[in-house]
Amino acid sequence: MTLSGGPVFWILLAMAVASAVIFFERFFELRRAQIDYQDFIKGVVNILAGGGEDEALSICEDTATPVANVVATAIRHRNGSEMSLRDAVDSQGRAEASRLDRRLASLSIIGQVAPLVGLFGTITGFIKTVMLVNSQDIVARADLMDAAMSAMTSAALGLMVAIPVAVMYGILRVRMDRLVVEIEAAASQIVGYLSAPKEAS
């Protein structure tokens, strides 16, 4: 249980490393997924207005971001009914949001479990302290302090893991929510453009 290699310490260390890996992987993935969707939609609409559906689709495939994937889905279903177009875009939008949300749940779980693991270490540490007192007539002060410090260290380590993880999760959630809003806005714009001629006819 001590800082020198007890099970609780190593469990919390593994959780800290895992959360850092998840955070940086998700952070850079969400950063790559973010584009200026308004300029992108304007460019695609200009190309579509000139009859360049294949060129617009190629641009979307080359961009390969969630917004571009949603727009590409809309272009592929442009000749269907408005309902089928909206259903296809909504389905793709949900798939993109789910892909962006990947591993965020793991980060949230780590943030919730880490303090409990630390608390478990604290309780077992105090149990060992009581057992040490009961098992010997004379207990050295150093032994009691060592057992007590081991117990308190576990609680501190649990919080040291949980607090940064909570911050990391919040940062990723804000970026994630912003991207979802942009996906929904892009989907609404491209569907509105592609369905307008059908309504006019």
C-alpha positions as CSV (number, residue, x, y, z in Angstrom):
1,M,0.0,0.0,0.0
2,T,3.0,2.3,0.4
3,L,4.3,4.6,-2.3
4,S,7.2,2.2,-2.9
5,G,5.0,-0.3,-4.8
6,G,1.8,-1.2,-3.1
7,P,-1.1,-2.5,-5.2
8,V,-3.2,0.6,-4.9
9,F,-0.3,2.8,-6.0
10,W,0.3,0.7,-9.1
11,I,-3.4,0.6,-9.9
12,L,-3.7,4.4,-9.7
13,L,-0.5,4.8,-11.7
14,A,-1.9,2.6,-14.5
15,M,-5.2,4.6,-14.4
16,A,-3.2,7.8,-14.7
17,V,-1.2,6.6,-17.6
18,A,-4.3,5.3,-19.4
19,S,-6.1,8.5,-18.9
20,A,-3.2,10.5,-20.3
21,V,-3.0,8.3,-23.4
22,I,-6.7,8.6,-24.0
23,F,-6.7,12.3,-23.5
24,F,-3.9,13.1,-26.0
25,E,-5.2,10.6,-28.5
26,R,-8.7,12.1,-28.4
27,F,-7.5,15.7,-28.2
28,F,-5.5,15.5,-31.4
29,E,-8.2,13.5,-33.1
30,L,-10.8,16.1,-32.3
31,R,-8.4,18.8,-33.3
32,R,-7.9,17.2,-36.7
33,A,-11.7,16.8,-37.1
34,Q,-12.4,20.5,-36.7
35,I,-12.6,22.6,-39.9
36,D,-14.3,25.9,-40.9
37,Y,-17.5,24.2,-41.8
38,Q,-19.2,27.4,-43.2
39,D,-16.4,28.0,-45.7
40,F,-16.4,24.3,-46.5
41,I,-20.2,24.2,-47.2
42,K,-19.9,27.4,-49.3
43,G,-17.2,25.8,-51.4
44,V,-19.1,22.6,-51.9
45,V,-22.4,24.4,-52.7
46,N,-20.6,26.5,-55.4
47,I,-19.2,23.4,-57.0
48,L,-22.6,21.7,-56.9
49,A,-24.2,24.8,-58.4
50,G,-21.9,24.4,-61.3
51,G,-22.9,20.7,-61.8
52,G,-19.7,19.3,-60.3
53,E,-21.2,16.7,-58.1
54,D,-18.3,14.3,-58.6
55,E,-15.8,17.0,-57.8
56,A,-17.6,18.0,-54.7
57,L,-17.8,14.4,-53.6
58,S,-14.0,14.0,-54.2
59,I,-13.3,17.1,-52.1
60,C,-15.4,15.7,-49.2
61,E,-13.5,12.3,-49.4
62,D,-10.1,14.1,-49.5
63,T,-11.0,16.3,-46.5
64,A,-12.2,13.2,-44.5
65,T,-13.6,15.0,-41.4
66,P,-16.9,14.4,-39.8
67,V,-18.5,17.5,-41.5
68,A,-17.1,16.4,-44.8
69,N,-18.4,12.8,-44.3
70,V,-21.9,14.1,-43.6
71,V,-21.8,16.3,-46.7
72,A,-20.6,13.4,-48.8
73,T,-23.5,11.3,-47.6
74,A,-25.9,14.1,-48.5
75,I,-24.4,14.3,-52.0
76,R,-24.6,10.6,-52.6
77,H,-28.3,10.6,-51.6
78,R,-29.2,13.8,-53.5
79,N,-31.4,12.1,-56.0
80,G,-33.6,10.4,-53.4
81,S,-36.6,11.8,-51.7
82,E,-36.1,14.6,-49.1
83,M,-37.0,12.2,-46.3
84,S,-34.5,9.6,-47.4
85,L,-31.9,12.4,-47.8
86,R,-32.6,13.6,-44.2
87,D,-32.6,10.0,-42.8
88,A,-29.2,9.2,-44.5
89,V,-27.6,12.5,-43.2
90,D,-29.0,12.0,-39.7
91,S,-27.7,8.5,-39.6
92,Q,-24.3,9.6,-40.8
93,G,-24.3,12.4,-38.3
94,R,-25.0,10.1,-35.4
95,A,-22.3,7.7,-36.6
96,E,-19.8,10.6,-36.7
97,A,-20.8,11.8,-33.2
98,S,-20.4,8.3,-31.9
99,R,-17.0,8.0,-33.4
100,L,-15.9,11.3,-31.8
101,D,-17.3,10.2,-28.5
102,R,-15.2,7.0,-28.5
103,R,-13.1,6.5,-25.3
104,L,-14.6,9.5,-23.6
105,A,-16.7,7.2,-21.5
106,S,-13.5,5.4,-20.4
107,L,-12.0,8.7,-19.2
108,S,-15.1,9.5,-17.3
109,I,-15.1,6.1,-15.6
110,I,-11.4,6.6,-14.6
111,G,-12.2,9.9,-13.0
112,Q,-15.1,8.4,-11.0
113,V,-13.3,5.2,-10.0
114,A,-9.9,6.7,-9.0
115,P,-11.1,8.3,-5.7
116,L,-12.9,5.1,-4.8
117,V,-9.6,3.1,-5.4
118,G,-7.8,5.7,-3.2
119,L,-10.5,5.4,-0.5
120,F,-10.2,1.6,-0.6
121,G,-6.5,1.9,0.0
122,T,-7.2,4.3,2.9
123,I,-9.6,1.9,4.5
124,T,-7.4,-1.1,4.2
125,G,-4.5,1.0,5.5
126,F,-6.4,1.9,8.6
127,I,-7.5,-1.7,9.1
128,K,-3.8,-2.7,9.0
129,T,-3.1,0.0,11.6
130,V,-5.7,-1.3,13.9
131,M,-4.5,-4.9,13.4
132,L,-1.0,-3.8,14.2
133,V,-2.1,-2.2,17.4
134,N,-4.1,-5.2,18.5
135,S,-1.5,-7.8,17.6
136,Q,1.3,-6.3,19.7
137,D,1.5,-5.1,23.3
138,I,4.0,-2.4,22.4
139,V,3.8,-0.7,19.0
140,A,6.6,1.5,17.8
141,R,5.5,5.0,16.9
142,A,7.3,4.7,13.5
143,D,5.3,1.6,12.6
144,L,2.0,3.4,13.4
145,M,3.1,6.5,11.4
146,D,4.1,4.4,8.5
147,A,0.8,2.6,8.4
148,A,-1.2,5.8,8.8
149,M,0.8,7.6,6.1
150,S,0.3,4.7,3.8
151,A,-3.5,5.0,4.3
152,M,-3.6,8.7,3.8
153,T,-1.3,8.5,0.8
154,S,-3.8,6.3,-1.0
155,A,-6.6,8.8,-0.6
156,A,-4.3,11.6,-1.9
157,L,-3.2,9.6,-4.9
158,G,-6.8,8.8,-5.8
159,L,-7.6,12.6,-5.8
160,M,-4.3,13.4,-7.7
161,V,-5.6,11.1,-10.5
162,A,-9.2,12.1,-10.4
163,I,-8.9,15.9,-10.5
164,P,-6.7,16.1,-13.7
165,V,-8.9,13.4,-15.3
166,A,-12.0,15.5,-14.6
167,V,-10.3,18.5,-16.2
168,M,-9.2,16.5,-19.2
169,Y,-12.7,15.1,-19.7
170,G,-14.2,18.6,-19.5
171,I,-11.8,19.9,-22.2
172,L,-12.6,17.0,-24.5
173,R,-16.4,17.3,-23.9
174,V,-16.4,21.0,-24.8
175,R,-14.6,20.2,-28.0
176,M,-16.8,17.3,-28.7
177,D,-20.0,19.3,-28.2
178,R,-18.7,22.1,-30.4
179,L,-18.0,19.6,-33.2
180,V,-21.5,18.0,-32.9
181,V,-23.1,21.4,-33.2
182,E,-21.0,22.1,-36.3
183,I,-22.0,18.7,-37.8
184,E,-25.6,19.4,-37.2
185,A,-25.4,22.9,-38.7
186,A,-23.5,21.6,-41.8
187,A,-26.1,18.8,-42.2
188,S,-28.9,21.3,-42.0
189,Q,-27.3,23.6,-44.6
190,I,-26.5,20.9,-47.2
191,V,-29.8,19.2,-46.8
192,G,-31.6,22.5,-47.2
193,Y,-29.6,23.3,-50.4
194,L,-30.1,19.8,-52.0
195,S,-33.8,19.6,-51.1
196,A,-34.7,23.1,-52.2
197,P,-34.8,22.3,-56.0
198,K,-37.1,19.4,-55.3
199,E,-39.5,21.6,-53.4
200,A,-39.4,24.2,-56.1
201,S,-40.3,21.6,-58.8
